[in-house]
């Protein structure tokens, strides 16, 4: 069943667009920045972060008054610049493996459209040539093909297209909703979400190109928003329990081992940097950067005492608050920061 949600970024879809949901409205975003921890480090103080840049969405207003900005900045908020502005919603960012371009969906007054932006030049290319609902896209690691989730055949399905979005080849065929494709690093398949085995209970599946078969990867009550690490070792997603509590989760693909990263008010999974060294998340209008090596080692040392301290906080090496953003064009008092990414970039 296709349900429209107001604020939920579940399953890689946001605002007034398709999502798999078991209620009509979920309050997932908190704008409070009170009592935030002091930043433990800045990019200049953390080895390996000097050439990294933050890429994220800032959203203001609601309904017809909504405005969304795609912003890139240094880790301390300096040298910020707007890469794209939409009078509406801008969501479902997927950065290419080389960090040079980003695919995103934007929705203004009509159907959601898919766009690709060259981060260096600022050139934008429309990837949705037909009039239909385009929910998200993912550029292949070699940048030669595109996976899209779209309602080209009425029901949302996954398609493989040329890099410009043309010549779609349908890959999934199911009465359920299939959305949010993410390439595997070896390009032999992809992961996506579907509620094919339980209405209102989406799970993550892996599709194999060679066999054209799907395998279920998760078994939670409600699982969505999948992200794959560049080395193909980790799957990041959000899980919601029957009481509505949302948790960020990290799963090792080779073994299925699951690591809870703590509860969150924002239904966005942790994303991965291009080099695979860092994880990125957003909470209470603050972006946190995590050392993945430290994060994945915490689980083996976890005990009852450590459960009172969120694992993400333990492994966070740098933070950036929206209040620190140096960008005069945006009034941040009523803004929300979403979908943070970390890319390697040379000015």
N, C-alpha and C positions, 0 to 999 in steps of 0.2 A: 504494500500500500504506500502511496506517495503522499507524504505529509509535508506541509510548509511550516517551517519554524521561524521564530523571530530573531533569536540571538544565538541559537546553538550552532556551533561549528562541528557538528557530529559527522563523522564519516567523510570529512574533507569537503563538506558543503556548508555554506554560511548564509545567514540572513534569509531573504525571501527567495529561497530556492530549494530544490529537492533534498530531502534527508530521510533516513530511516529512523523513526522515532516512536516511542511507546507512550508519549503524552503530547499534548498540544503545545506546551511551552515549557522550556527548562531555563531557569535563571542560572547562567553559567559564568557570568562575567562580573567581577567586582572591581570598582574603580578606586577603592581605598588604597592609599599609599602610606597610611599611618604605621608607625613602628616598624618600618622596613629595616632589615639589617644593613649596617654600613658596608659599602663595597670593600671586600677583602683585598682586592687588587685592581689594577688598571692594565690595559693592554701593554703598556711599556714595561710593566713590572712582572709579567708572566711570560716565561720563555715560550716561543712559538706563536704568540698572538700579535706580534708587532705588525704583521702584514694582513691580518684579518679585519674584515669589516662586517658590521651588522646590516642586515637587510630585513625590513619589517614593514608592517602595515599600520598606519594610524587611522582610526575611524572616529568621525565626529557626527553627532546628530543621529536622527532616526527617520524612517519613512522617506518622504520626498525631500527632507532637509539633510539627508545623510551625505557626507562627503568622505572619500577614502583616499589616502595618500600612500604610495609606495616610496619608502625612504631608505637611503643608505647613509651610514654614519660610522665614524670611528667608535671604538668601544666606550669612550668617555662622552659620546654625544657630540663631539666637535666635528667640524667639516661635514655637517649633515646637508644632504641635498635631496630634493624631491625628484624621483625618476618618473613617476606617473601620478596623475590625479584623475579621479572619477567622481562624477556627481551621482553617487550611488554606492554600490558595494564592490569591493575588490578583495578577492579571496582565493584560497587554494593555490598558494605559491608552491611551485616545484622548480628548484634550481638545477641547472644542468650539472653533470658530474665535473666539468671543468670550471664551474663557477662563473662562466662568461655570459650566461643568459638565464632568464627566468620565464617560466610559463605560468600564467595566472588566468583566472576567470574574472570578468567584470560584468555587473548587471546594473543597468540604469533604469530605463522605463520599460524595456521589452525583454526579449529572451536573453539569458546569460550567454556571453560570448567568450571565446578563448583567444588569448593573445600571447605573443612571445615578445620579450623585450631584450635587446642587446644592452647589457649593463654598461659597457664601455662607451658605445656611441649614442645610446638612448633611442635607437630606432625600434619602433613597434611594428609587429606584423600580425595581421588578423589570421587566425588559424581555424576559424569556424565559418566556412564559405556558405553554408546553408542555414535557413531559418529553422532553428531547433534549439532545444535546451542543451547547452554544452556545460557540463558540471565541473570537469577538471581535465587536465592533460599532464603527461609526463614524457619528457624528451629522453630518447634512448641514450645510453652512455656514449655511443659513437656519434650521436647527434644526427643520425640519418633517418630515424623514424620517430613516430609519435604514437603514444597510447592515449586514447581519449575515452571519457565516459560521457555519453550523450544519448538523447532520446531520438535518434535518427529513424528508428522504427517504432516510435511511440513509447515503448517501454525503455527505461534507461539500461543500456548495455555497454560493453567494452569493445572498442574498435581499434584496429591498427591502421595507421595512415602514413602517407609520405610526410616528410618533415614540415611541409606547408599546410598540412591538414587535409589534403586532397586524397581521393581514391580510398575511402574507408573500407576496411575489410572487417566484418563482424566476427568477433571471437567468442563471445558468450551468448548463449541462447537459453533464457530462463524467464519464467513468469515473474520471478522476484526482481528486486532492484539490484543491479550490479554496477558499482561505482568505485571511484577513488583508486585507479590503477597506479602502481608504482613499480618501475622496472627493477628486476634483479640485476646485480652488478655484472653478471656474466652474460646478460641479454638472452638467456635461455628461457626466460619466463618472466612473470610479474606476480605481484600480490594485489588483491582487491578486496572489497567488502561486499557482502551479499546477505540477505535474510532468507535465502532459499531453503534453509532447513528450520526456519522458525520465524513467523511473522513478528516484527518488532524486536527481534533478537539477532541483529546482524553479527556475523563472524568474519574473520579474515581467511581468505583462501589463496592458494598458490596455483597459478596456471602454467603448464609446461607446453611450450610451443611444439616440441617434437611429438609428444603423445596427444596433444590437445585435450589433456585431462586436467581436472582440478582436484586439489587436496586441501582439506580443511586444516588450518594451522592453530586455531584457537578454540577454546571450549567455555568461554565465559558466558555470563548472562546477557551481556551487551558489549560488543567490542567494535571499535571503529578507529578512523584516522590513522591508517598504517603509514609508517616511514621505514625505509630500509637504509642501513648504514652502507657507505661506499664500498667497504670490503666484503659486504654480503653476510657478515656474521650476526648482525643484530636486527631485530624487528622491534620497533617502538610503536606503541599504540595507547589508546585510552580504553578503560574498561569501566562499565557502570554496573553496580550491583542492584538487586531488587529494591533496595531502599533509596536508590538514586544517588548514592555516593560515587563520585567519579575519581578514578585512580590512574596515574600514569604508570605504564608497564614497559619493561624491557625484556625481550625474550631472545634467547640464543637459538638461532635457527637450526644449528647442527644437532642440538640435543633436546630442544623444546623447553629448557630450563627457564623459569619465569622469575623475574625480579621486580617487586613492587617499588616504585619510586615515590610513593606517597600520594595522598589525596590532593585534588585540585578543584578550584572553582571554574577553571577555564578548560573547555573540552578540546584541548590541543595536545597532541603527543609531542614528546621531545624530538627535535630534529637533529640532524648530524651535519657537521662541517664537511667540506669537500675532501679534506685530507683524512677524515675519519678519526681525528684525534679528540674532537670536542663534541659535546652535546649542547643543545641550546633549548631553553624553555622560557615561558613567560608566566608570571604570577603577580597579581596585584599591581599591574602596570610597571613591573620590573622584569628585565631580561636577565636570566642567569646563564653563565657559561660554565660547563662542567667538563672536567678532565675525565674522559671515558675510562682510561686505565685505572684511575682512582675509584671511579664509580663502580666498575665491575668487580673490584677487589673488596669493596665494602661488604658485599653479600656474604662472603665466606667468613667474615669476622663479626657478623651481626649477632647481637645478643639482646637480652631483655632491656638492658640499659640503653643501647643504641636505638631502640625502637622509639624512644621519646624524641630523638633528633632525626628529622627527615633525612633520608639518604642523599637526596639532591642537595640539601644544604651542606652536608658533609663534604661533597665532592665539588662544590661550586668554587671556582677560582676567580671569577670576576662577575660584577653585576653592573647593570645600567638601568637607571630609573627614567621614566618618561619626563619627570620634572627636570632632569639634567639636559634635555635635548636643546641644543642651540640652533633653533630654526624659527625665525621670526614669522614666517608665512603661516604657521599653524598655532592656533590657540589651544594649548594643551589642557586647560582647566576642565574641559568636558570631554576629553579624548580617551580612547581606549587603544592600547598597543596590542597587536596580534601577530601571530605567525612569524616569529623571529627566525632568521636563518643566519648562518655564519659562513662567509665566503672569503677566499684568499683574493686580494685585490691590490694592485699597484696603482697609485695615483699618477 
